[in-house]
Amino acid sequence: MIPIAGDVPRTGRPMVNALLLLVNAGAFLYQQTLPPLEAGQIYFRLGCIPREIVHLIDTGPSALVPLPLTLVTSLFLHEGWIHLILNMLFLWVFGNGVEARLGHLRYAAFFLGCGAAASMTQAAFHPASNIPVVGAGGAVSAVMAAYLVFHPTARIKTLAFWFLPVRVVRIPAPVFLGAWIAARFVAGLSQQAGNDGVAWFAHLGGFSAGLAVGLKTRYRKRDRSKRKKRK
C-alpha cells in the first residue's frame, strides 16, 4: 500500500515539512556528487552506528560530528532513490497535518527528537551492530503516529496493489497505520542482530515516541479546554 493523500483540510503553510523535504533531497543529491569511496564512508561518518552510540566510542571511519549528533544527522542520509522517495512521500502525506496541529517550531523539534529516539531504540535492541542506521524512516514513523492521534477519523487515499488493475482506495487512518506498524513489528521480531539492512526497531521506536507526544499534546489541549469552560 502506498499513500497518496489524506483528507485532512490543510490549515496554514507546512513550511517546516517542506523544508525537511528539501533538506533530505539536497543531502541525497550531495551524496551523489561524492567519489565512490567517500560516498560509502559518509554512512559511517554521519550515520548512527548502534555500537558506537551504546559505548560512545568512535570505531572509525571518524565521525564528522560528535557521536550523539549522529542520531540527528543520520535522519538526512538515504541509501537510494527508492528509500528517499518513499520516506518523503509518507512525510508529505502525513506531516502537513501534524505540523498544522503542533506549529512550526514544535513540529521541527518533534521530528528531530523522535527521529533521535528512533535511532536509540534500534541501538538498544542491537547494541553490537556496526551497520549504520540511516534515513528519515524513524522520524516519519513518529509523524504517522501523531497523525493517527490528531486525525483518527481521517481516510488515507491509497494505491492498493492487491487489486488488479491497481486501484485507488480510501482506507481509514487507524486501519492503514495499524497494518503498517503491525508489519514492522513482525519484521522486527524476525530480524537477526540488525543485519537485514532495515532498521525495523527504529520504525517502532519512532512510532512509539510519536504516539506518546501526540497523546500528551491532545489531552493537554483537552484539559485546557475543560478549564476554560469551568471558568
N, C-alpha and C positions, 0 to 999 in steps of 0.2 A: 504494500500500500504506500502510495506517495501522496502526501497532502499538497493541495494546490492553493487553498484559501480557507479562512474561517469566515463565519458570518457575523462576527462582532463588528458593529459600526466603528469606523476609525474616528477617534477624537484627538485633535491636536496633531502635531507633526512628530513622527517617530525619529527624531534626529539622532539619538544615540544608537538606535538599532541600525539606521542607515550607515552611521559612522563605523560601527562594528563590521558590517558587511564590507565596506570599503577597505578597512584595515586588513581584514582577513584576505581579501582578494589581492591587495597590494603586497602583503607579505608573501603570498604564494607566487605572484609574478616575480618578486625579487628572488625567491628561491630558484626560479627557472634561469636566472641570469648567472648563477654561480657555477664555477667549474665543477665537474663531477665529484671530485674528492671533497670539496668544501660543501657541496650540496648534500652529500651523505653525512658529513660531520655535523651539519647545522642541527640535526635532530638530537645529537648528543650534547651539543653546546648550549642549546636553548630549550630543549625538551626536558620533561620531568622524568628522571630515572628513579624508579622506586628505591633501589638500594642506596643511592646517594642521598635521597630525601630522608630515609629512615635513619641513616648513620651520619648524615651531614658531612660526608666525605666525598670529595671530587675525585673520581677514579679515572677521569680523562676520557676523551679529549676535554681539555679545560673548559669549564662553563664560561660563557661570556658575561654572565651576571651572577650575583650571589645565589647559591643554590636555592634558598627559599623562593626567590623571584622566578625560578623556572616553573613554579606552579602556575604562574600567570603567563609568562612568555610562551609556554607550551600550547596555550589555547589558540595561538595565532599561526601555528605551523600545521600544514596538511601534507599527506603523503602522495596525493594525486588529485587529478581533476574531479573524479567521482566523489572522493572523500570531501573535498571542498564544496562542491555543488550541492550535495545532499545536506550537509550541515547548514549551509547558507539558505537553502530552500526552507528547511524546518525553522531556522531562525527568523526568516522573513514572515512566514505564515503565523507563527505563534508570538514572536517578540513584540510586534506592534501593539497588540492588545495588552501585554504585560507592562510595557513602557507607559502606556496611557494611564494605567492604574497606579504605578509606582512613582511616576515622574522621572525626569531625565537623569538627575544625579543619582537617585536611589536605584534606578534601573542599571546604570553603569556599575555601581558598587555591587549590586546583586549579581550581575553577570560575572564579574571578576571574582568575587568572593565565593560564589557557588562553584565556579569553574575550578578554583583552587581546592575547594573541599572535595570535588570530584576526583581530582588527581591524588589527593591524600588518601581517599578511600581505596583507589587502585593500589597505592603503595602499601596500605595496611593489609590488604589481602594477599599481595605478592611482594613481600619486603625484600626478597633476594633477587628480584628480576632486574636485569640490566637493559631491558628493552625500553626505549624512551616512550613515554606516554605523550602523544601529541594530538592536536585537533580540538575543535570547539565543542565536540560531542557532549562532554560532561556539562558544560555551561548551558548548551542548548537543551539538554535534558531537564535542567533546573527551570528553564524558561517554560518548557512544556508543562511541567508540574504546576507552576504558578498560574499558567493559563487555565488549567483544569480547575483550580481553586477559584479563580476570579470569574470564570465564564463556564460554569458546569452545564449549562443548558445549550451551549453553542454546538453547532454542527460543522464538521470539517468536510469541505469539498475534496474528494479523494479520487485518485486514479486507482481503480481496482483491477488487479491483474488476474483475479480468479474467474473473471468473466471473459468470454471470447465472443466478439471482439472486446478489447479493453473498454471499460465504461467509467464514467464519472458518477460517483455516488456521494451522497451526503450522510456521513456517519456521525452519530452523537460523540461529542468530545470524550466522555468517560469510556465509551467503547473503544474508540480509536486509541486513546492513550493507555487504557488498561491493557489492550492487546500488545501494544508496543513495549510497555515496561515488562510484561509477563515474558515476552520472547527474550528480552535481555537478561531477565533473572535466570531463566533456564540455561541460556548460553553461558552466563557467568558461573553457574554451578558446575557446568561440564568443562570449564576451562582448566587447562593444566598449567599451573605455575605462570600464568600470564604469557604463554608463549605461542598463542594462536594469532597474534598480531592485532587483536582488538581489545581495547580496554573496557570490557563489559562492566566491571565493577565501578569504573569511573562514571559510566552512564547511570548506574544505580545510585551511586553516591550523590551525583548531581541532582537526580530526580528527588531523592530524599531531602536534600538541602533546600531545593526549590519548593517542595511541598511544605516544609516547616516554615519557611519565610512567608509563603503565600497564606498559610493558615493564620499565622501570627498577625500578619497585616490585615487580613479580612476581619478577624474577630476583634482586633484593636479598634478598627473603624466602627464595628457594630457596637462595641461598648461605648465609644464616644457618642454615637447617635442616641443611645439609650439615656446617657447622662444629660444630653441636651434636651430631650423630651421631658425628663423629670424636672429640669429647671423651668 
